[in-house]
Amino acid sequence: MPHPSPANDVTDQRLTDLEIKVSFQEDLLDQLNTIIVRQQQHIDLLLREVRQLREQAPEGTGQRFTQAHEELPPHY
């Protein structure tokens, strides 16, 4: 059996390097997908809690939810 040429060795090494990179990218993509799913679950939970708090707030008491930038600093 003939010995592989240097060009074939280079091609084989490049192919191996690409396969390794793809493998790492697939692993990273799986990790990122897991993180996104977890974050969406947290967002959904927070939205439910905000909805419940709004439903529990007494109507007509003058209370309202304000944005942080609308609140006056304590020294006013």
Gaussian input, Z-matrix of N, CA and C with variables (Angstrom, degrees):
# hf/3-21g

backbone

0 1
 N
 C     1     B1
 C     2     B2     1     A1
 N     3     B3     2     A2     1     D1
 C     4     B4     3     A3     2     D2
 C     5     B5     4     A4     3     D3
 N     6     B6     5     A5     4     D4
 C     7     B7     6     A6     5     D5
 C     8     B8     7     A7     6     D6
 N     9     B9     8     A8     7     D7
 C    10    B10     9     A9     8     D8
 C    11    B11    10    A10     9     D9
 N    12    B12    11    A11    10    D10
 C    13    B13    12    A12    11    D11
 C    14    B14    13    A13    12    D12
 N    15    B15    14    A14    13    D13
 C    16    B16    15    A15    14    D14
 C    17    B17    16    A16    15    D15
 N    18    B18    17    A17    16    D16
 C    19    B19    18    A18    17    D17
 C    20    B20    19    A19    18    D18
 N    21    B21    20    A20    19    D19
 C    22    B22    21    A21    20    D20
 C    23    B23    22    A22    21    D21
 N    24    B24    23    A23    22    D22
 C    25    B25    24    A24    23    D23
 C    26    B26    25    A25    24    D24
 N    27    B27    26    A26    25    D25
 C    28    B28    27    A27    26    D26
 C    29    B29    28    A28    27    D27
 N    30    B30    29    A29    28    D28
 C    31    B31    30    A30    29    D29
 C    32    B32    31    A31    30    D30
 N    33    B33    32    A32    31    D31
 C    34    B34    33    A33    32    D32
 C    35    B35    34    A34    33    D33
 N    36    B36    35    A35    34    D34
 C    37    B37    36    A36    35    D35
 C    38    B38    37    A37    36    D36
 N    39    B39    38    A38    37    D37
 C    40    B40    39    A39    38    D38
 C    41    B41    40    A40    39    D39
 N    42    B42    41    A41    40    D40
 C    43    B43    42    A42    41    D41
 C    44    B44    43    A43    42    D42
 N    45    B45    44    A44    43    D43
 C    46    B46    45    A45    44    D44
 C    47    B47    46    A46    45    D45
 N    48    B48    47    A47    46    D46
 C    49    B49    48    A48    47    D47
 C    50    B50    49    A49    48    D48
 N    51    B51    50    A50    49    D49
 C    52    B52    51    A51    50    D50
 C    53    B53    52    A52    51    D51
 N    54    B54    53    A53    52    D52
 C    55    B55    54    A54    53    D53
 C    56    B56    55    A55    54    D54
 N    57    B57    56    A56    55    D55
 C    58    B58    57    A57    56    D56
 C    59    B59    58    A58    57    D57
 N    60    B60    59    A59    58    D58
 C    61    B61    60    A60    59    D59
 C    62    B62    61    A61    60    D60
 N    63    B63    62    A62    61    D61
 C    64    B64    63    A63    62    D62
 C    65    B65    64    A64    63    D63
 N    66    B66    65    A65    64    D64
 C    67    B67    66    A66    65    D65
 C    68    B68    67    A67    66    D66
 N    69    B69    68    A68    67    D67
 C    70    B70    69    A69    68    D68
 C    71    B71    70    A70    69    D69
 N    72    B72    71    A71    70    D70
 C    73    B73    72    A72    71    D71
 C    74    B74    73    A73    72    D72
 N    75    B75    74    A74    73    D73
 C    76    B76    75    A75    74    D74
 C    77    B77    76    A76    75    D75
 N    78    B78    77    A77    76    D76
 C    79    B79    78    A78    77    D77
 C    80    B80    79    A79    78    D78
 N    81    B81    80    A80    79    D79
 C    82    B82    81    A81    80    D80
 C    83    B83    82    A82    81    D81
 N    84    B84    83    A83    82    D82
 C    85    B85    84    A84    83    D83
 C    86    B86    85    A85    84    D84
 N    87    B87    86    A86    85    D85
 C    88    B88    87    A87    86    D86
 C    89    B89    88    A88    87    D87
 N    90    B90    89    A89    88    D88
 C    91    B91    90    A90    89    D89
 C    92    B92    91    A91    90    D90
 N    93    B93    92    A92    91    D91
 C    94    B94    93    A93    92    D92
 C    95    B95    94    A94    93    D93
 N    96    B96    95    A95    94    D94
 C    97    B97    96    A96    95    D95
 C    98    B98    97    A97    96    D96
 N    99    B99    98    A98    97    D97
 C   100   B100    99    A99    98    D98
 C   101   B101   100   A100    99    D99
 N   102   B102   101   A101   100   D100
 C   103   B103   102   A102   101   D101
 C   104   B104   103   A103   102   D102
 N   105   B105   104   A104   103   D103
 C   106   B106   105   A105   104   D104
 C   107   B107   106   A106   105   D105
 N   108   B108   107   A107   106   D106
 C   109   B109   108   A108   107   D107
 C   110   B110   109   A109   108   D108
 N   111   B111   110   A110   109   D109
 C   112   B112   111   A111   110   D110
 C   113   B113   112   A112   111   D111
 N   114   B114   113   A113   112   D112
 C   115   B115   114   A114   113   D113
 C   116   B116   115   A115   114   D114
 N   117   B117   116   A116   115   D115
 C   118   B118   117   A117   116   D116
 C   119   B119   118   A118   117   D117
 N   120   B120   119   A119   118   D118
 C   121   B121   120   A120   119   D119
 C   122   B122   121   A121   120   D120
 N   123   B123   122   A122   121   D121
 C   124   B124   123   A123   122   D122
 C   125   B125   124   A124   123   D123
 N   126   B126   125   A125   124   D124
 C   127   B127   126   A126   125   D125
 C   128   B128   127   A127   126   D126
 N   129   B129   128   A128   127   D127
 C   130   B130   129   A129   128   D128
 C   131   B131   130   A130   129   D129
 N   132   B132   131   A131   130   D130
 C   133   B133   132   A132   131   D131
 C   134   B134   133   A133   132   D132
 N   135   B135   134   A134   133   D133
 C   136   B136   135   A135   134   D134
 C   137   B137   136   A136   135   D135
 N   138   B138   137   A137   136   D136
 C   139   B139   138   A138   137   D137
 C   140   B140   139   A139   138   D138
 N   141   B141   140   A140   139   D139
 C   142   B142   141   A141   140   D140
 C   143   B143   142   A142   141   D141
 N   144   B144   143   A143   142   D142
 C   145   B145   144   A144   143   D143
 C   146   B146   145   A145   144   D144
 N   147   B147   146   A146   145   D145
 C   148   B148   147   A147   146   D146
 C   149   B149   148   A148   147   D147
 N   150   B150   149   A149   148   D148
 C   151   B151   150   A150   149   D149
 C   152   B152   151   A151   150   D150
 N   153   B153   152   A152   151   D151
 C   154   B154   153   A153   152   D152
 C   155   B155   154   A154   153   D153
 N   156   B156   155   A155   154   D154
 C   157   B157   156   A156   155   D155
 C   158   B158   157   A157   156   D156
 N   159   B159   158   A158   157   D157
 C   160   B160   159   A159   158   D158
 C   161   B161   160   A160   159   D159
 N   162   B162   161   A161   160   D160
 C   163   B163   162   A162   161   D161
 C   164   B164   163   A163   162   D162
 N   165   B165   164   A164   163   D163
 C   166   B166   165   A165   164   D164
 C   167   B167   166   A166   165   D165
 N   168   B168   167   A167   166   D166
 C   169   B169   168   A168   167   D167
 C   170   B170   169   A169   168   D168
 N   171   B171   170   A170   169   D169
 C   172   B172   171   A171   170   D170
 C   173   B173   172   A172   171   D171
 N   174   B174   173   A173   172   D172
 C   175   B175   174   A174   173   D173
 C   176   B176   175   A175   174   D174
 N   177   B177   176   A176   175   D175
 C   178   B178   177   A177   176   D176
 C   179   B179   178   A178   177   D177
 N   180   B180   179   A179   178   D178
 C   181   B181   180   A180   179   D179
 C   182   B182   181   A181   180   D180
 N   183   B183   182   A182   181   D181
 C   184   B184   183   A183   182   D182
 C   185   B185   184   A184   183   D183
 N   186   B186   185   A185   184   D184
 C   187   B187   186   A186   185   D185
 C   188   B188   187   A187   186   D186
 N   189   B189   188   A188   187   D187
 C   190   B190   189   A189   188   D188
 C   191   B191   190   A190   189   D189
 N   192   B192   191   A191   190   D190
 C   193   B193   192   A192   191   D191
 C   194   B194   193   A193   192   D192
 N   195   B195   194   A194   193   D193
 C   196   B196   195   A195   194   D194
 C   197   B197   196   A196   195   D195
 N   198   B198   197   A197   196   D196
 C   199   B199   198   A198   197   D197
 C   200   B200   199   A199   198   D198
 N   201   B201   200   A200   199   D199
 C   202   B202   201   A201   200   D200
 C   203   B203   202   A202   201   D201
 N   204   B204   203   A203   202   D202
 C   205   B205   204   A204   203   D203
 C   206   B206   205   A205   204   D204
 N   207   B207   206   A206   205   D205
 C   208   B208   207   A207   206   D206
 C   209   B209   208   A208   207   D207
 N   210   B210   209   A209   208   D208
 C   211   B211   210   A210   209   D209
 C   212   B212   211   A211   210   D210
 N   213   B213   212   A212   211   D211
 C   214   B214   213   A213   212   D212
 C   215   B215   214   A214   213   D213
 N   216   B216   215   A215   214   D214
 C   217   B217   216   A216   215   D215
 C   218   B218   217   A217   216   D216
 N   219   B219   218   A218   217   D217
 C   220   B220   219   A219   218   D218
 C   221   B221   220   A220   219   D219
 N   222   B222   221   A221   220   D220
 C   223   B223   222   A222   221   D221
 C   224   B224   223   A223   222   D222
 N   225   B225   224   A224   223   D223
 C   226   B226   225   A225   224   D224
 C   227   B227   226   A226   225   D225

   B1=1.4455
   B2=1.5203
   B3=1.3421
   B4=1.4631
   B5=1.5200
   B6=1.3171
   B7=1.4716
   B8=1.5347
   B9=1.3446
   B10=1.4626
   B11=1.5259
   B12=1.3016
   B13=1.4680
   B14=1.5275
   B15=1.3405
   B16=1.4717
   B17=1.5237
   B18=1.3341
   B19=1.4675
   B20=1.5253
   B21=1.3345
   B22=1.4664
   B23=1.5253
   B24=1.3393
   B25=1.4689
   B26=1.5285
   B27=1.3382
   B28=1.4721
   B29=1.5292
   B30=1.3192
   B31=1.4619
   B32=1.5251
   B33=1.3191
   B34=1.4625
   B35=1.5253
   B36=1.3310
   B37=1.4654
   B38=1.5302
   B39=1.3248
   B40=1.4698
   B41=1.5238
   B42=1.3163
   B43=1.4591
   B44=1.5326
   B45=1.3145
   B46=1.4648
   B47=1.5256
   B48=1.3401
   B49=1.4694
   B50=1.5235
   B51=1.3257
   B52=1.4669
   B53=1.5258
   B54=1.3115
   B55=1.4607
   B56=1.5289
   B57=1.3169
   B58=1.4718
   B59=1.5240
   B60=1.3341
   B61=1.4648
   B62=1.5224
   B63=1.3270
   B64=1.4611
   B65=1.5192
   B66=1.3117
   B67=1.4590
   B68=1.5307
   B69=1.3274
   B70=1.4584
   B71=1.5212
   B72=1.3223
   B73=1.4593
   B74=1.5228
   B75=1.3153
   B76=1.4579
   B77=1.5244
   B78=1.3292
   B79=1.4556
   B80=1.5287
   B81=1.3205
   B82=1.4616
   B83=1.5261
   B84=1.3063
   B85=1.4532
   B86=1.5274
   B87=1.3147
   B88=1.4675
   B89=1.5294
   B90=1.3192
   B91=1.4673
   B92=1.5257
   B93=1.3227
   B94=1.4649
   B95=1.5218
   B96=1.3222
   B97=1.4614
   B98=1.5197
   B99=1.3272
   B100=1.4632
   B101=1.5312
   B102=1.3133
   B103=1.4683
   B104=1.5214
   B105=1.3205
   B106=1.4631
   B107=1.5239
   B108=1.3160
   B109=1.4694
   B110=1.5251
   B111=1.3261
   B112=1.4709
   B113=1.5382
   B114=1.3252
   B115=1.4629
   B116=1.5294
   B117=1.3194
   B118=1.4588
   B119=1.5228
   B120=1.3281
   B121=1.4628
   B122=1.5303
   B123=1.3303
   B124=1.4730
   B125=1.5211
   B126=1.3138
   B127=1.4668
   B128=1.5197
   B129=1.3326
   B130=1.4640
   B131=1.5221
   B132=1.3312
   B133=1.4671
   B134=1.5263
   B135=1.3156
   B136=1.4692
   B137=1.5225
   B138=1.3245
   B139=1.4621
   B140=1.5295
   B141=1.3399
   B142=1.4671
   B143=1.5332
   B144=1.3380
   B145=1.4663
   B146=1.5241
   B147=1.3096
   B148=1.4723
   B149=1.5263
   B150=1.3295
   B151=1.4655
   B152=1.5317
   B153=1.3416
   B154=1.4670
   B155=1.5236
   B156=1.3206
   B157=1.4653
   B158=1.5226
   B159=1.3200
   B160=1.4707
   B161=1.5208
   B162=1.3308
   B163=1.4608
   B164=1.5220
   B165=1.3276
   B166=1.4635
   B167=1.5253
   B168=1.3191
   B169=1.4663
   B170=1.5226
   B171=1.3294
   B172=1.4719
   B173=1.5257
   B174=1.3041
   B175=1.4649
   B176=1.5242
   B177=1.3197
   B178=1.4595
   B179=1.5102
   B180=1.2943
   B181=1.4676
   B182=1.5141
   B183=1.3162
   B184=1.4618
   B185=1.5107
   B186=1.3218
   B187=1.4557
   B188=1.5120
   B189=1.3007
   B190=1.4517
   B191=1.5165
   B192=1.2937
   B193=1.4548
   B194=1.5255
   B195=1.3118
   B196=1.4590
   B197=1.5130
   B198=1.2852
   B199=1.4487
   B200=1.5330
   B201=1.2939
   B202=1.4678
   B203=1.5249
   B204=1.3216
   B205=1.4711
   B206=1.5280
   B207=1.3456
   B208=1.4536
   B209=1.5232
   B210=1.3174
   B211=1.4506
   B212=1.5202
   B213=1.3288
   B214=1.4592
   B215=1.5187
   B216=1.3141
   B217=1.4600
   B218=1.5205
   B219=1.3260
   B220=1.4667
   B221=1.5209
   B222=1.3095
   B223=1.4528
   B224=1.5228
   B225=1.3356
   B226=1.4633
   B227=1.4918
   A1=107.82
   A2=117.98
   A3=120.57
   A4=111.54
   A5=114.12
   A6=121.09
   A7=108.72
   A8=118.84
   A9=121.03
   A10=111.02
   A11=114.75
   A12=119.82
   A13=109.85
   A14=116.55
   A15=119.74
   A16=112.17
   A17=117.84
   A18=120.54
   A19=110.38
   A20=116.66
   A21=120.13
   A22=110.86
   A23=116.70
   A24=120.32
   A25=110.29
   A26=116.25
   A27=120.95
   A28=109.70
   A29=116.69
   A30=120.69
   A31=110.83
   A32=116.79
   A33=120.50
   A34=111.25
   A35=116.74
   A36=120.45
   A37=110.53
   A38=116.40
   A39=120.02
   A40=110.39
   A41=116.74
   A42=120.86
   A43=110.58
   A44=116.62
   A45=120.97
   A46=110.63
   A47=116.62
   A48=120.74
   A49=111.10
   A50=117.03
   A51=120.80
   A52=111.56
   A53=116.73
   A54=120.09
   A55=111.15
   A56=116.34
   A57=120.55
   A58=110.00
   A59=116.94
   A60=120.32
   A61=111.27
   A62=117.38
   A63=121.06
   A64=110.41
   A65=116.45
   A66=120.51
   A67=110.69
   A68=117.51
   A69=121.25
   A70=110.91
   A71=117.37
   A72=120.58
   A73=111.54
   A74=117.77
   A75=120.61
   A76=110.66
   A77=116.68
   A78=120.85
   A79=110.65
   A80=116.49
   A81=120.84
   A82=110.53
   A83=117.50
   A84=121.29
   A85=111.33
   A86=117.01
   A87=120.83
   A88=110.94
   A89=116.60
   A90=120.19
   A91=110.98
   A92=116.60
   A93=120.38
   A94=111.34
   A95=117.39
   A96=120.42
   A97=111.02
   A98=116.70
   A99=120.99
   A100=110.21
   A101=116.63
   A102=121.37
   A103=110.33
   A104=117.37
   A105=120.85
   A106=110.69
   A107=117.56
   A108=121.13
   A109=109.65
   A110=117.09
   A111=121.36
   A112=110.49
   A113=117.27
   A114=120.11
   A115=110.99
   A116=117.48
   A117=120.00
   A118=110.77
   A119=116.91
   A120=120.02
   A121=110.90
   A122=116.78
   A123=120.52
   A124=110.62
   A125=117.40
   A126=121.07
   A127=110.10
   A128=117.08
   A129=120.70
   A130=111.11
   A131=116.89
   A132=121.13
   A133=110.62
   A134=117.11
   A135=120.71
   A136=111.92
   A137=116.76
   A138=120.16
   A139=110.95
   A140=116.88
   A141=119.73
   A142=110.96
   A143=116.29
   A144=119.69
   A145=111.09
   A146=117.72
   A147=120.72
   A148=109.67
   A149=116.78
   A150=120.99
   A151=110.47
   A152=116.47
   A153=119.95
   A154=111.50
   A155=117.01
   A156=120.19
   A157=111.01
   A158=116.48
   A159=119.24
   A160=111.11
   A161=116.68
   A162=120.29
   A163=111.45
   A164=117.41
   A165=121.29
   A166=112.03
   A167=117.78
   A168=120.72
   A169=108.99
   A170=116.61
   A171=119.49
   A172=110.83
   A173=115.61
   A174=120.60
   A175=109.73
   A176=116.19
   A177=120.77
   A178=114.76
   A179=120.07
   A180=120.60
   A181=111.23
   A182=116.79
   A183=119.66
   A184=112.58
   A185=116.28
   A186=118.39
   A187=109.07
   A188=115.11
   A189=119.29
   A190=108.16
   A191=114.71
   A192=119.66
   A193=107.86
   A194=115.89
   A195=119.76
   A196=109.74
   A197=113.75
   A198=119.73
   A199=107.63
   A200=117.20
   A201=121.50
   A202=111.09
   A203=118.02
   A204=119.64
   A205=111.87
   A206=119.33
   A207=122.35
   A208=112.05
   A209=117.45
   A210=120.78
   A211=110.68
   A212=115.38
   A213=119.72
   A214=109.55
   A215=117.19
   A216=119.58
   A217=110.07
   A218=119.69
   A219=123.18
   A220=114.07
   A221=120.72
   A222=121.60
   A223=112.58
   A224=120.36
   A225=122.20
   A226=110.71
   D1=131.07
   D2=-177.37
   D3=-72.57
   D4=149.88
   D5=178.35
   D6=-73.77
   D7=137.40
   D8=-179.89
   D9=-62.12
   D10=145.04
   D11=179.72
   D12=-74.61
   D13=160.27
   D14=178.32
   D15=-58.62
   D16=-33.62
   D17=178.95
   D18=-64.15
   D19=-39.76
   D20=177.91
   D21=-67.08
   D22=-37.23
   D23=177.53
   D24=-61.65
   D25=-43.64
   D26=-179.93
   D27=-64.70
   D28=-43.93
   D29=179.64
   D30=-63.28
   D31=-43.40
   D32=178.13
   D33=-61.52
   D34=-41.84
   D35=-179.81
   D36=-66.05
   D37=-42.17
   D38=178.69
   D39=-63.02
   D40=-41.71
   D41=178.96
   D42=-63.73
   D43=-43.24
   D44=177.53
   D45=-61.69
   D46=-43.93
   D47=178.55
   D48=-60.76
   D49=-42.26
   D50=179.06
   D51=-65.64
   D52=-40.01
   D53=177.95
   D54=-63.10
   D55=-38.89
   D56=178.01
   D57=-65.25
   D58=-45.14
   D59=179.70
   D60=-61.63
   D61=-43.49
   D62=179.03
   D63=-62.22
   D64=-40.56
   D65=179.31
   D66=-61.15
   D67=-44.94
   D68=177.88
   D69=-64.62
   D70=-40.09
   D71=179.72
   D72=-65.73
   D73=-39.30
   D74=177.28
   D75=-63.97
   D76=-40.65
   D77=178.28
   D78=-64.15
   D79=-44.26
   D80=178.96
   D81=-63.62
   D82=-41.44
   D83=178.63
   D84=-61.43
   D85=-41.87
   D86=176.25
   D87=-61.38
   D88=-42.83
   D89=179.14
   D90=-63.77
   D91=-43.61
   D92=179.97
   D93=-65.19
   D94=-39.41
   D95=176.93
   D96=-61.74
   D97=-40.68
   D98=178.09
   D99=-62.43
   D100=-42.90
   D101=179.21
   D102=-63.37
   D103=-43.07
   D104=-179.27
   D105=-63.57
   D106=-42.59
   D107=178.20
   D108=-60.89
   D109=-45.16
   D110=-179.86
   D111=-63.05
   D112=-42.87
   D113=179.20
   D114=-64.26
   D115=-40.33
   D116=179.12
   D117=-64.62
   D118=-36.89
   D119=176.30
   D120=-63.13
   D121=-40.75
   D122=177.32
   D123=-65.26
   D124=-42.94
   D125=178.68
   D126=-60.80
   D127=-45.63
   D128=179.05
   D129=-60.15
   D130=-42.64
   D131=178.45
   D132=-62.41
   D133=-45.56
   D134=179.97
   D135=-63.45
   D136=-39.12
   D137=177.74
   D138=-63.97
   D139=-40.94
   D140=176.92
   D141=-62.95
   D142=-41.34
   D143=179.95
   D144=-65.38
   D145=-41.40
   D146=178.20
   D147=-62.95
   D148=-43.44
   D149=178.70
   D150=-60.13
   D151=-43.07
   D152=178.78
   D153=-64.57
   D154=-41.15
   D155=178.89
   D156=-63.92
   D157=-40.02
   D158=178.02
   D159=-64.52
   D160=-37.47
   D161=178.73
   D162=-69.73
   D163=-30.94
   D164=-178.52
   D165=-81.04
   D166=-22.04
   D167=-176.99
   D168=-64.79
   D169=132.30
   D170=179.27
   D171=-64.16
   D172=135.96
   D173=179.71
   D174=-81.28
   D175=145.69
   D176=173.52
   D177=74.49
   D178=10.87
   D179=-179.85
   D180=-91.08
   D181=0.00
   D182=-178.98
   D183=86.49
   D184=-7.30
   D185=177.56
   D186=-75.25
   D187=142.92
   D188=173.54
   D189=-148.12
   D190=156.22
   D191=177.42
   D192=-82.62
   D193=130.04
   D194=-179.62
   D195=-114.86
   D196=157.29
   D197=173.89
   D198=-80.49
   D199=151.07
   D200=-177.57
   D201=-57.67
   D202=-36.43
   D203=-177.35
   D204=-75.34
   D205=-10.97
   D206=178.33
   D207=-88.01
   D208=-17.70
   D209=-176.24
   D210=-77.02
   D211=140.78
   D212=177.72
   D213=-79.62
   D214=146.18
   D215=175.55
   D216=-63.44
   D217=158.98
   D218=-174.78
   D219=-60.83
   D220=-24.72
   D221=-175.74
   D222=-81.08
   D223=-0.17
   D224=177.63
   D225=-90.49

